[in-house]
Amino acid sequence: MASGLWRTAASTKLLVRDFGIASPSDQRRKRLLEIYAPFAKLEKNSPEYNALAYSGKVWEDYHHPGDSAKQGYEKLHQKHTEILAEIDSLKKSMELPVCSIAKSLVTEYAHQSVQIENNRLKLGDSIKIYDFLSTSFFKQFDLSTMSSQRIYEIDIPDVTFLLPAADTSQTRELANHIVASQWVAETAYDIRYLSAVSIKGTDSEAIYTRSWGARVPLGGYRSTPISVRSNPLAIFPYHDEVPALMRRFFEWRDKTHNAKCLHPLIVACQSMVYFVSIHPFPDGNGRVSRMLMHDYLVRQGYLPVVMQNFDRQGYLRMIREAAEGKPDNLVETVITTQLEEMQTFKMREL
C-alpha cells in the first residue's frame, strides 16, 4: 500500500514532515501542497488513493516532463534548424566512424561528468587511469559482448595506487565512470546496473545502505523521498511514483525517437532533463542521466558532448533552468559544442 505521505491540503505540517524536510521554506511547502492537491479529495489508503499514488500521474500531470512543446524543445528545434543541418552535413561527410571518435573522448567525457559531481581529480588523472585500464581491464574483457549486470559483477581493478595523494572514493568514481563510458560506447545497457556500476566502491554507495527507509539494493530505485542541495525548491516524485514514471519515461523516449519530429540532439537534451527530474536513484542520478545522453547520441551517430571552458555551477544552473521549462541555454550549449567537435575532427581528416 502507498505510505500515505500525501495529506489533505489543510494538513500542511504533516505533509512537510512526511517529506523528510526539517525546516522547509514557505515556497516549497506551498508547491508541495499545490502538486499533491488531488489527494486531498481521497481517503487515505483507499483503493483510489493507492492507485493514484502508484500511477505517478499526479507529479507527471503537474510537471509535464515529456511535453516537448510545453517544455520549449519544439521551439528550439525550429530556432536552430540551420545549425542542426550543418551538424548533420558534417556527420555524413566524416570518414572515421563516430563510435571510434567517441571512444577517443572517453577520458574527457568521464572526467567532465564526475567533475559535475564535484570530483576534484584532473583530466591528466583521467588519462592515467584510462591508460592503465587499457593495458589490463579493457584487453581482458570484451565489453561489447557484456550485459550491464556482468559489468557490475566484474571487479574493476583497484587504481588508487596510481594517484596515492588523491581521495580514494573520487579515484574509484572516475575509474567506474571511465569503464561505464567505454562500455556505453560499445553496447546496450540496463539502466539499474548502469547506476550501480557508476558508484560501486565509492562514498555514494553508502547512501544505499545508510539512508532511512527500506534498504535499497545497489542500482535499485529509491525507497524514500529525496531533495538536492543545489535546488532545494525542486520537487521530485515520491518514491511510490518512481517505477511507473520510469516505465513511461522509456516509452516516451522510444515514441519521440520513432516520431522523428525532434532532432536527435534535442531529444537527447530533453531525455537527460526528463530523467534527472524523476531522480529515480538514491544517488548517481546526474551521472546516469549523462550516460543516457552519451549513449543515445553515439547510437544516432553524434559525439558525446564535452563542454569547453567548463563551469560546474553554470552547468547546474542550465539543468535547473531546463527542468523549469527554460532549456534554451542547455540546448544551445549542446548544439554549439557538437558543431565544434564535429568541425575539429573533420579538420583532422583533411
Stockholm file with secondary structure:
# STOCKHOLM 1.0

chainA/1-350         MASGLWRTAASTKLLVRDFGIASPSDQRRKRLLEIYAPFAKLEKNSPEYNALAYSGKVWEDYHHPGDSAKQGYEKLHQKHTEILAEIDSLKKSMELPVCSIAKSLVTEYAHQSVQIENNRLKLGDSIKIYDFLSTSFFKQFDLSTMSSQRIYEIDIPDVTFLLPAADTSQTRELANHIVASQWVAETAYDIRYLSAVSIKGTDSEAIYTRSWGARVPLGGYRSTPISVRSNPLAIFPYHDEVPALMRRFFEWRDKTHNAKCLHPLIVACQSMVYFVSIHPFPDGNGRVSRMLMHDYLVRQGYLPVVMQNFDRQGYLRMIREAAEGKPDNLVETVITTQLEEMQTFKMREL
#=GR chainA/1-350 SS CCCCCCCCTTCHHHHHHHTTCSSCCHHHHHHHHHHTGGGGGSCTTSHHHHHHHHHCHHHHHHHCTTCTTTTTHHHHHHHTHHHHHHHHHHHHHCSSCHHHHHHHTHHHHHHHHHHHTTCCCCHHHHHHHHHHHHHTHHHHSCGGGCCHHHHHHSCCCCCGGGSTTSCHHHHHHHHHHHHHHHHHTTSCCCHHHHHHHHHTTSTTHHHHHHSSSSCCCTTCCCSSCCCCTTCTTCCCCCGGGHHHHHHHHHHHHHHHHHHTCSCHHHHHHHHHHHHHHHCCSSSCHHHHHHHHHHHHHHHTTCCCCCCSSCCHHHHHHHHHHHHTTCCHHHHHHHHHHHHHHHHHHHHHHC
#=GC SS_cons         CCCCCCCCTTCHHHHHHHTTCSSCCHHHHHHHHHHTGGGGGSCTTSHHHHHHHHHCHHHHHHHCTTCTTTTTHHHHHHHTHHHHHHHHHHHHHCSSCHHHHHHHTHHHHHHHHHHHTTCCCCHHHHHHHHHHHHHTHHHHSCGGGCCHHHHHHSCCCCCGGGSTTSCHHHHHHHHHHHHHHHHHTTSCCCHHHHHHHHHTTSTTHHHHHHSSSSCCCTTCCCSSCCCCTTCTTCCCCCGGGHHHHHHHHHHHHHHHHHHTCSCHHHHHHHHHHHHHHHCCSSSCHHHHHHHHHHHHHHHTTCCCCCCSSCCHHHHHHHHHHHHTTCCHHHHHHHHHHHHHHHHHHHHHHC
//
